[in-house]
């Protein structure tokens, strides 16, 4: 399909022809165009059409020059940070490249090579398979060397073989046969590479190992660093009182540290859920029944051999499969990442809001520009970048979770191309985690702004006052406080005057008079200070960080049970902390 009409195009059914712009002059144009001498209208039409053809020809000339330049400059077709279709492989490559050894085409080929070699070694250990005797230490070392020394050149060699075979797994088999011809012991059993295997036996284990290694070596360390940063933020600001906002309106005070500790524990819980997902593998042949295995060696317990082989790779064994591993664990795994990411989106948006309220300042970096037109701005770009990439990651991971468990009958190939996109969901997640960490590193708490908000929110003390009134039988406590505070300006004086007029025991009244929006924070301080212990409990760790001492911080003396009656979650947490100690 062309972008526009050719300059040589002739309109059928009329006398108009397009003149080449190179040879066109006003005189030649008049000469070459056939116009009835008495038809001025036709002559004007011809001129307009000729001019249009000239413009088209000019555009095509420019286009041809651009195409020629592109062909002359081969860099236009080489993958670089400027030509990559995915920003993960371009703009953000430096932040996600740690995933490349695992989640790339190179990683897939490497793990296929590993599985094929490990399977040959396993066959040599089965007594009934006499055709593959036990390998000497030299032969075993040679095979292990192919795994340990696997290089980019090796991967390119596999890809060159694939150009001929048009089959990626068969290319790995042929590559190994070529490599092992020089080793006498292995050269005798070359045909036992890929013995009784369907391609999916190799692929599903390779994909499982890709995920396992990428998550353990790349994702978990950054996730743990993020959780640790939130724990530090929580502890450092455990005492910093902050006005809560429910429905966007002023609510009972909390502390900045306690609010950060909530996110630390939530993220820790989902990180733990990810680590508990069983990454599974199958190794049961073309349709999951060991058909080929049994036909060759009916006396071997192939189910047991397959389970031993899969678990030797550090994976869980899935015995009930079709040609493919059913990918149900992948759906569980990716949904767990989505939950972690959703919590982090919640955090990013909260931090964005706190920055807009000036609860945080952002440390500036020399030379960095916030806005191209407003020099004063320091935008919360790291949290915005994190939120955007988490959305993209969740979209990718959600699609994988919904699609991969579905396969027609014993197997269709739709999962094959989809599985190649696992790196995208993890890559955008990794980028988001690093952006959030970068944003946290720039935060500076603005305690003056936090304090000022609290100083203008004395109405939040309506809650504790009416609660104490309930205890001592004062009628209609809620209604009285509603009349005092709702839609009205409330300050220290009006609250003090109201308390002094209450019929309460002097001790209770005195303690209420001591309350301020800054001090009315409940157990927030202790919750924040003990966030490390809570995170360790969530992760099932027995060691405790520091000494755990839970005290109920109340601003007035009364029956302590009033503070925590009905709070089953709080009691449960306290009990767990005591037991752990």
C-alpha positions as CSV (number, residue, x, y, z in Angstrom):
1,X,0.0,0.0,0.0
2,X,1.4,3.4,-1.0
3,X,1.1,6.6,1.0
4,X,0.0,8.7,-2.0
5,X,-0.6,8.6,-5.7
6,X,2.4,8.2,-8.0
7,X,3.5,11.2,-10.1
8,X,3.1,9.2,-13.2
9,X,-0.5,8.5,-12.6
10,X,-2.9,9.3,-15.5
11,X,-6.6,10.1,-14.8
12,X,-8.6,8.0,-17.3
13,X,-11.4,9.7,-19.2
14,X,-9.8,13.1,-19.5
15,X,-6.8,14.9,-21.1
16,X,-5.0,15.9,-17.9
17,X,-1.6,14.5,-17.4
18,X,0.9,15.1,-14.6
19,X,4.1,17.0,-15.5
20,X,7.3,16.1,-13.8
21,X,8.3,19.0,-11.5
22,X,11.9,18.9,-12.8
23,X,10.9,19.8,-16.3
24,X,7.9,21.9,-15.6
25,X,7.9,25.6,-16.4
26,X,5.0,27.8,-17.0
27,X,5.7,27.8,-20.8
28,X,6.2,24.0,-21.2
29,X,3.2,23.4,-18.9
30,X,1.0,25.5,-21.2
31,X,2.5,23.7,-24.2
32,X,2.0,20.2,-22.9
33,X,-1.5,20.5,-21.6
34,X,-4.3,20.1,-24.1
35,X,-7.0,22.8,-23.5
36,X,-9.8,24.0,-25.7
37,X,-8.9,27.6,-26.7
38,X,-12.4,28.9,-25.8
39,X,-12.6,27.2,-22.4
40,X,-11.1,29.3,-19.7
41,X,-12.8,27.2,-17.0
42,X,-11.1,24.0,-18.3
43,X,-7.8,25.7,-18.4
44,X,-8.1,26.9,-14.8
45,X,-9.0,23.3,-13.7
46,X,-6.0,22.0,-15.6
47,X,-3.7,24.4,-13.8
48,X,-5.0,23.5,-10.4
49,X,-4.6,19.8,-11.1
50,X,-1.1,20.3,-12.4
51,X,-0.1,22.3,-9.3
52,X,-1.5,19.5,-7.1
53,X,0.6,16.9,-9.0
54,X,3.6,19.0,-8.5
55,X,3.1,19.1,-4.7
56,X,2.6,15.4,-4.6
57,X,5.7,14.8,-6.5
58,X,7.7,17.1,-4.2
59,X,6.4,15.1,-1.1
60,X,7.3,11.8,-2.8
61,X,10.8,13.2,-3.6
62,X,11.3,14.0,0.1
63,X,10.0,10.6,1.2
64,X,12.4,8.9,-1.2
65,X,15.3,10.8,0.3
66,X,14.2,9.8,3.8
67,X,13.9,6.2,2.8
68,X,17.3,6.3,1.1
69,X,18.9,7.9,4.2
70,X,17.4,5.2,6.4
71,X,18.8,2.5,4.1
72,X,22.2,4.1,4.0
73,X,22.2,4.5,7.9
74,X,22.0,0.9,9.2
75,X,21.8,2.2,12.7
76,X,18.2,3.0,12.1
77,X,17.5,-0.7,12.2
78,X,19.7,-1.7,15.1
79,X,18.1,-2.2,18.5
80,X,19.2,0.6,20.9
81,X,17.7,2.6,23.7
82,X,16.3,4.9,21.0
83,X,14.9,2.3,18.7
84,X,13.4,-0.2,21.2
85,X,9.6,-0.6,21.0
86,X,9.3,-1.2,24.7
87,X,10.5,1.5,27.1
88,X,11.8,-1.3,29.4
89,X,14.4,-2.1,26.7
90,X,14.9,1.5,25.9
91,X,14.5,4.4,28.2
92,X,14.3,2.3,31.4
93,X,16.8,-0.4,30.5
94,X,19.3,0.7,33.2
95,X,16.7,0.1,35.9
96,X,15.4,-3.3,34.8
97,X,18.4,-4.9,33.1
98,X,18.9,-7.2,36.1
99,X,16.0,-9.2,34.9
100,X,17.5,-9.8,31.5
101,X,19.6,-12.9,32.4
102,X,16.4,-14.6,33.5
103,X,13.4,-13.3,31.6
104,X,15.0,-12.6,28.1
105,X,15.2,-14.9,25.1
106,X,18.8,-15.6,26.3
107,X,17.5,-16.7,29.7
108,X,14.9,-19.0,28.1
109,X,17.6,-20.7,25.9
110,X,19.9,-21.0,28.9
111,X,17.3,-22.7,31.1
112,X,16.3,-25.0,28.2
113,X,20.0,-26.1,27.9
114,X,20.1,-26.7,31.7
115,X,17.0,-28.8,31.6
116,X,18.1,-30.9,28.6
117,X,21.5,-31.6,30.3
118,X,20.1,-32.3,33.7
119,X,17.6,-34.8,32.1
120,X,20.5,-36.7,30.3
121,X,22.3,-36.9,33.7
122,X,19.1,-38.2,35.3
123,X,18.8,-40.9,32.6
124,X,22.4,-42.0,33.4
125,X,21.3,-42.7,37.0
126,X,18.4,-45.0,36.1
127,X,19.6,-48.6,36.3
128,X,17.1,-49.9,33.8
129,X,18.3,-47.5,31.2
130,X,21.4,-49.5,30.5
131,X,22.0,-47.7,27.2
132,X,23.0,-44.6,29.2
133,X,25.6,-45.8,31.7
134,X,26.8,-43.7,34.6
135,X,29.0,-40.9,33.4
136,X,32.5,-40.5,34.7
137,X,33.4,-37.4,36.7
138,X,35.1,-36.1,33.6
139,X,31.9,-36.4,31.5
140,X,29.7,-35.0,34.2
141,X,32.1,-32.1,34.6
142,X,32.0,-31.5,30.8
143,X,28.2,-31.3,30.9
144,X,28.2,-29.0,33.9
145,X,30.7,-26.9,32.1
146,X,28.2,-26.4,29.2
147,X,25.7,-25.0,31.8
148,X,28.2,-22.9,33.8
149,X,30.0,-21.5,30.7
150,X,26.9,-20.9,28.6
151,X,27.5,-17.6,26.8
152,X,25.8,-15.1,24.5
153,X,27.7,-16.7,21.6
154,X,26.2,-20.0,22.5
155,X,22.7,-18.5,22.5
156,X,23.4,-16.9,19.1
157,X,24.5,-20.3,17.8
158,X,21.2,-21.8,19.0
159,X,19.4,-19.1,17.2
160,X,21.3,-19.8,14.0
161,X,20.3,-23.4,14.2
162,X,16.7,-22.4,14.7
163,X,16.8,-20.5,11.4
164,X,17.2,-23.9,9.8
165,X,15.0,-26.0,12.0
166,X,12.3,-23.3,12.5
167,X,11.8,-25.0,16.0
168,X,13.4,-23.4,19.0
169,X,13.6,-26.4,21.3
170,X,14.9,-28.7,18.6
171,X,17.6,-26.1,18.0
172,X,18.7,-26.5,21.6
173,X,18.9,-30.3,21.2
174,X,21.0,-30.0,18.0
175,X,23.2,-27.5,19.7
176,X,24.0,-29.9,22.5
177,X,24.6,-32.8,20.1
178,X,27.2,-30.6,18.3
179,X,28.8,-29.5,21.5
180,X,29.1,-33.0,22.9
181,X,30.5,-34.8,19.9
182,X,34.0,-34.2,21.2
183,X,33.3,-36.0,24.5
184,X,33.7,-39.7,23.9
185,X,31.2,-40.9,26.6
186,X,28.5,-38.5,25.7
187,X,29.0,-38.9,22.0
188,X,27.8,-42.5,22.3
189,X,24.4,-41.4,23.8
190,X,23.7,-38.2,21.8
191,X,20.2,-39.5,20.9
192,X,19.2,-39.6,24.5
193,X,19.2,-35.8,24.6
194,X,15.5,-34.9,24.7
195,X,14.6,-38.6,25.3
196,X,10.8,-39.2,25.5
197,X,10.3,-35.4,25.8
198,X,7.8,-33.2,24.2
199,X,9.0,-29.6,23.8
200,X,6.7,-28.5,26.6
201,X,8.5,-30.8,29.0
202,X,11.6,-28.6,28.5
203,X,9.8,-25.3,28.1
204,X,7.6,-25.5,31.2
205,X,10.6,-26.3,33.4
206,X,12.6,-23.5,31.8
207,X,9.8,-21.0,32.3
208,X,9.4,-22.1,35.9
209,X,13.1,-21.7,36.6
210,X,13.1,-18.3,34.9
211,X,10.4,-17.1,37.2
212,X,11.9,-18.7,40.3
213,X,15.4,-17.2,39.7
214,X,14.2,-13.8,38.6
215,X,11.9,-13.4,41.6
216,X,14.4,-14.7,44.2
217,X,17.4,-12.8,42.8
218,X,15.9,-9.6,41.5
219,X,12.3,-9.0,42.6
220,X,12.5,-10.0,46.3
221,X,15.6,-8.0,47.1
222,X,14.0,-4.8,45.8
223,X,10.6,-5.6,47.4
224,X,12.4,-6.2,50.7
225,X,14.3,-3.0,50.4
226,X,11.1,-1.1,49.8
227,X,9.4,-2.7,52.9
228,X,12.5,-1.9,55.0
229,X,12.4,1.8,53.8
230,X,8.8,2.0,54.9
231,X,9.7,0.5,58.2
232,X,12.4,3.1,58.7
233,X,10.0,5.9,57.7
234,X,7.5,4.6,60.2
235,X,9.9,4.4,63.1
236,X,11.6,7.7,62.4
237,X,8.2,9.4,62.4
238,X,6.4,7.3,65.0
239,X,5.9,10.3,67.2
240,X,5.0,12.9,64.5
241,X,1.3,13.6,65.0
242,X,-0.8,14.0,61.9
243,X,-4.4,14.8,61.1
244,X,-6.2,11.9,59.6
245,X,-8.6,12.3,56.7
246,X,-11.6,10.0,56.2
247,X,-13.7,10.8,53.2
248,X,-11.2,13.7,52.7
249,X,-12.4,15.4,55.8
250,X,-10.5,15.9,59.1
251,X,-10.7,12.9,61.4
252,X,-9.2,11.5,64.6
253,X,-5.4,12.2,64.6
254,X,-2.8,9.5,64.0
255,X,0.9,9.7,63.5
256,X,2.8,9.8,60.3
257,X,4.8,6.8,61.3
258,X,1.8,4.7,62.1
259,X,0.3,5.4,58.6
260,X,3.6,4.3,57.0
261,X,3.7,1.2,59.1
262,X,0.3,0.1,57.7
263,X,1.8,0.0,54.2
264,X,4.9,-1.8,55.4
265,X,2.8,-4.6,57.0
266,X,0.4,-4.8,54.1
267,X,3.2,-5.1,51.5
268,X,5.1,-7.6,53.7
269,X,2.0,-9.8,53.9
270,X,1.7,-10.0,50.1
271,X,5.4,-10.4,49.7
272,X,5.1,-13.4,51.9
273,X,2.2,-14.7,49.9
274,X,4.3,-14.6,46.7
275,X,7.1,-16.5,48.4
276,X,4.6,-19.3,49.3
277,X,3.4,-19.9,45.8
278,X,4.4,-23.3,44.6
279,X,6.3,-22.9,41.3
280,X,5.4,-26.2,39.5
281,X,6.7,-28.3,36.7
282,X,5.6,-31.3,34.7
283,X,7.6,-34.0,32.8
284,X,5.1,-36.5,31.6
285,X,5.5,-36.4,27.8
286,X,3.2,-35.5,24.9
287,X,-0.2,-35.7,26.7
288,X,0.8,-36.2,30.3
289,X,0.7,-40.0,30.4
290,X,4.3,-41.1,29.9
291,X,3.3,-42.8,26.7
292,X,6.7,-42.8,25.0
293,X,8.6,-43.5,28.2
294,X,6.6,-46.6,29.0
295,X,6.8,-47.9,25.4
296,X,10.6,-47.8,25.6
297,X,11.1,-48.9,29.2
298,X,7.9,-50.4,30.6
299,X,9.7,-51.6,33.8
300,X,10.6,-48.1,34.9
301,X,8.4,-46.1,37.4
302,X,8.4,-43.0,35.2
303,X,6.0,-41.1,37.5
304,X,8.5,-41.4,40.3
305,X,11.4,-40.5,38.0
306,X,9.6,-37.4,36.7
307,X,8.8,-36.3,40.3
308,X,12.4,-36.8,41.4
309,X,13.7,-34.9,38.4
310,X,11.3,-31.9,38.7
311,X,11.9,-31.5,42.5
312,X,15.7,-31.8,41.9
313,X,15.4,-28.5,40.1
314,X,13.8,-26.9,43.1
315,X,10.3,-27.0,41.7
316,X,7.1,-28.6,42.9
317,X,5.8,-31.5,40.9
318,X,2.5,-31.4,39.0
319,X,1.4,-35.0,38.3
320,X,-1.9,-34.3,36.5
321,X,-1.3,-32.4,33.3
322,X,-2.0,-32.5,29.6
323,X,0.8,-31.8,27.2
324,X,1.4,-28.6,29.1
325,X,1.8,-27.7,32.7
326,X,-1.6,-26.2,33.4
327,X,-0.1,-22.7,34.4
328,X,-2.5,-22.4,37.4
329,X,0.4,-21.6,39.7
330,X,1.4,-18.8,37.3
331,X,-2.1,-17.3,37.7
332,X,-1.8,-17.5,41.5
333,X,1.7,-16.0,41.4
334,X,0.8,-13.1,39.1
335,X,-2.3,-12.3,41.0
336,X,-0.2,-12.1,44.2
337,X,2.1,-9.6,42.5
338,X,-1.0,-7.6,41.4
339,X,-2.1,-7.5,45.1
340,X,1.3,-6.2,46.1
341,X,1.2,-3.7,43.3
342,X,-2.2,-2.5,44.2
343,X,-1.1,-1.8,47.8
344,X,1.8,0.2,46.4
345,X,-0.5,2.2,44.1
346,X,-2.4,3.0,47.3
347,X,0.8,4.2,48.9
348,X,1.9,6.2,45.9
349,X,-1.4,8.0,45.8
350,X,-1.3,8.7,49.5
351,X,2.2,10.1,49.3
352,X,1.2,12.2,46.3
353,X,-1.6,13.6,48.4
354,X,0.6,14.2,51.5
355,X,3.1,16.0,49.3
356,X,0.3,18.2,47.8
357,X,-0.7,19.0,51.4
358,X,2.9,20.0,52.1
359,X,3.2,17.3,54.8
360,X,6.4,16.4,53.0
361,X,9.0,18.5,51.2
362,X,11.1,16.9,48.5
363,X,14.9,17.1,48.5
364,X,15.9,18.9,45.4
365,X,18.7,17.7,43.1
366,X,21.1,20.1,41.5
367,X,20.2,20.7,37.8
368,X,16.9,18.9,38.0
369,X,13.9,20.6,36.5
370,X,10.3,20.2,37.9
371,X,8.4,22.1,35.2
372,X,9.5,23.4,31.8
373,X,7.7,26.7,32.4
374,X,7.2,27.0,36.2
375,X,10.7,27.2,37.8
376,X,9.4,26.9,41.4
377,X,7.9,23.4,41.0
378,X,9.2,20.2,42.5
379,X,6.8,17.6,41.2
380,X,6.2,14.1,42.9
381,X,7.4,12.5,39.7
382,X,8.8,9.3,41.3
383,X,5.5,8.4,42.9
384,X,3.7,9.2,39.6
385,X,6.1,7.1,37.6
386,X,5.7,4.3,40.1
387,X,1.9,4.5,39.9
388,X,1.9,4.5,36.1
389,X,4.2,1.5,35.8
390,X,2.3,-0.4,38.4
391,X,-0.9,0.0,36.3
392,X,0.9,-1.2,33.2
393,X,2.4,-4.1,35.2
394,X,-1.0,-5.1,36.6
395,X,-2.6,-5.0,33.1
396,X,0.1,-7.4,31.8
397,X,0.0,-9.7,34.8
398,X,-3.8,-9.8,34.8
399,X,-3.8,-10.8,31.1
400,X,-1.3,-13.6,31.8
401,X,-3.3,-14.8,34.8
402,X,-6.5,-15.0,32.9
403,X,-5.1,-16.4,29.7
404,X,-2.5,-19.0,30.6
405,X,-4.7,-21.5,32.5
406,X,-6.9,-21.8,29.4
407,X,-5.8,-24.3,26.7
408,X,-7.9,-26.2,24.1
409,X,-8.1,-29.9,24.7
410,X,-4.7,-31.4,25.4
411,X,-2.8,-28.3,24.1
412,X,-2.9,-25.3,21.9
413,X,-0.1,-23.0,21.1
414,X,-1.6,-19.7,22.4
415,X,0.3,-19.9,25.6
416,X,3.7,-20.1,23.8
417,X,3.8,-16.6,22.6
418,X,2.0,-15.2,25.7
419,X,4.7,-16.7,28.0
420,X,7.3,-14.6,26.3
421,X,5.7,-11.6,27.8
422,X,6.3,-12.5,31.5
423,X,9.3,-10.2,31.6
424,X,7.1,-7.2,30.8
425,X,4.9,-7.5,33.9
426,X,7.8,-8.1,36.2
427,X,9.8,-5.4,34.5
428,X,7.2,-2.7,35.0
429,X,6.8,-3.9,38.6
430,X,10.5,-3.7,39.2
431,X,10.7,-0.2,37.7
432,X,7.8,0.9,39.9
433,X,9.4,-0.4,43.0
434,X,12.6,1.4,42.3
435,X,10.8,4.6,41.5
436,X,8.9,4.5,44.8
437,X,12.2,3.9,46.6
438,X,13.7,6.8,44.9
439,X,10.7,9.0,45.9
440,X,11.0,7.8,49.5
441,X,14.6,8.8,49.5
442,X,13.7,12.4,48.6
443,X,11.1,12.9,51.4
444,X,11.6,15.5,54.1
445,X,8.9,15.6,56.8
446,X,7.4,19.1,57.2
447,X,6.5,18.9,60.9
448,X,5.5,22.6,61.0
449,X,2.8,22.0,58.3
450,X,1.5,18.9,60.1
451,X,1.3,20.8,63.4
452,X,-0.5,23.7,61.8
453,X,-3.2,21.4,60.4
454,X,-3.8,19.9,63.9
455,X,-3.9,23.4,65.5
456,X,-6.9,24.2,63.2
457,X,-8.7,20.9,63.9
458,X,-9.9,21.0,67.5
459,X,-13.2,19.5,66.4
460,X,-11.6,16.1,66.3
461,X,-11.7,16.0,70.1
462,X,-15.5,15.6,69.9
463,X,-14.9,11.8,69.6
464,X,-13.1,11.2,72.9
465,X,-15.2,13.7,74.8
466,X,-18.6,12.1,73.8
467,X,-17.1,8.7,74.5
468,X,-16.1,9.6,78.1
469,X,-19.6,11.2,78.5
470,X,-21.1,7.9,77.5
471,X,-19.1,6.1,80.1
472,X,-20.4,8.3,82.9
473,X,-24.0,8.3,81.8
474,X,-24.3,11.8,80.4
475,X,-27.4,11.9,78.3
476,X,-27.2,12.4,74.5
477,X,-23.4,12.9,74.4
478,X,-23.2,12.4,70.6
479,X,-26.0,14.9,69.9
480,X,-24.4,17.5,72.3
481,X,-21.1,17.3,70.5
482,X,-22.7,17.4,67.1
483,X,-24.4,20.6,68.1
484,X,-21.1,22.1,69.3
485,X,-18.9,21.1,66.3
486,X,-20.7,20.3,63.1
487,X,-20.3,23.0,60.5
488,X,-18.9,25.4,63.1
489,X,-15.4,26.8,63.9
490,X,-14.1,25.0,67.0
491,X,-11.0,26.0,68.9
492,X,-9.2,25.3,72.2
493,X,-11.4,27.8,74.1
494,X,-14.7,26.5,72.9
495,X,-13.7,22.9,73.7
496,X,-12.4,23.9,77.1
497,X,-15.6,25.7,77.9
498,X,-17.7,22.7,76.9
499,X,-15.7,20.3,79.0
500,X,-15.9,22.6,82.1
501,X,-19.7,22.6,81.8
502,X,-20.0,18.8,81.9
503,X,-21.2,16.8,84.9
504,X,-18.2,14.4,85.1
505,X,-15.9,13.3,87.9
506,X,-13.1,15.8,88.4
507,X,-10.4,13.4,87.5
508,X,-12.1,12.5,84.1
509,X,-12.7,16.2,83.4
510,X,-9.1,17.1,84.2
511,X,-7.8,14.4,81.8
512,X,-10.1,15.6,79.1
513,X,-8.8,19.2,79.5
514,X,-5.3,17.9,78.9
515,X,-6.3,16.5,75.5
516,X,-5.1,18.3,72.3
517,X,-5.3,17.3,68.6
518,X,-1.5,16.5,68.9
519,X,-1.8,14.1,71.8
520,X,-5.0,12.3,70.8
521,X,-3.3,9.6,68.8
522,X,-4.2,6.4,70.7
523,X,-1.7,3.6,70.3
524,X,-0.3,5.0,67.0
525,X,3.2,5.7,68.4
526,X,3.7,2.2,69.7
527,X,2.3,0.6,66.5
528,X,4.8,2.5,64.5
529,X,7.7,1.9,66.7
530,X,7.1,-1.9,66.6
531,X,6.6,-2.2,62.9
532,X,9.7,-4.4,62.5
533,X,8.3,-6.9,64.9
534,X,4.9,-6.9,63.1
535,X,6.6,-7.3,59.7
536,X,8.6,-10.3,61.0
537,X,5.5,-11.9,62.4
538,X,3.8,-11.5,59.0
539,X,6.8,-13.1,57.3
540,X,6.9,-16.0,59.8
541,X,10.3,-15.0,61.2
542,X,10.9,-15.9,64.8
543,X,13.7,-13.4,65.5
544,X,12.5,-10.0,66.8
545,X,14.1,-6.7,66.1
546,X,14.7,-4.9,69.3
547,X,12.8,-5.3,72.5
548,X,9.0,-5.3,72.1
549,X,7.2,-3.5,74.8
550,X,3.5,-2.7,74.0
551,X,1.9,0.0,76.1
552,X,-1.4,1.5,75.7
553,X,-1.0,5.2,75.2
554,X,-4.0,7.0,76.5
555,X,-4.4,10.7,77.2
556,X,-6.6,10.4,80.3
557,X,-6.8,8.0,83.2
558,X,-9.7,5.6,83.2
559,X,-10.3,1.9,83.0
560,X,-7.7,0.7,80.4
561,X,-10.1,-1.9,79.0
562,X,-12.2,1.0,77.6
563,X,-9.4,1.7,75.2
564,X,-9.2,-1.8,73.7
565,X,-12.5,-3.4,74.3
566,X,-13.8,-4.9,71.1
567,X,-10.5,-4.5,69.3
568,X,-9.9,-8.2,68.5
569,X,-7.2,-7.4,65.9
570,X,-5.2,-5.3,68.4
571,X,-5.5,-7.9,71.1
572,X,-4.4,-10.6,68.7
573,X,-1.4,-8.6,67.6
574,X,-0.4,-8.0,71.3
575,X,-0.8,-11.7,72.1
576,X,1.4,-12.7,69.1
577,X,4.1,-10.2,70.2
578,X,4.0,-11.5,73.8
579,X,4.2,-15.2,72.6
580,X,7.1,-14.3,70.2
581,X,9.0,-12.8,73.0
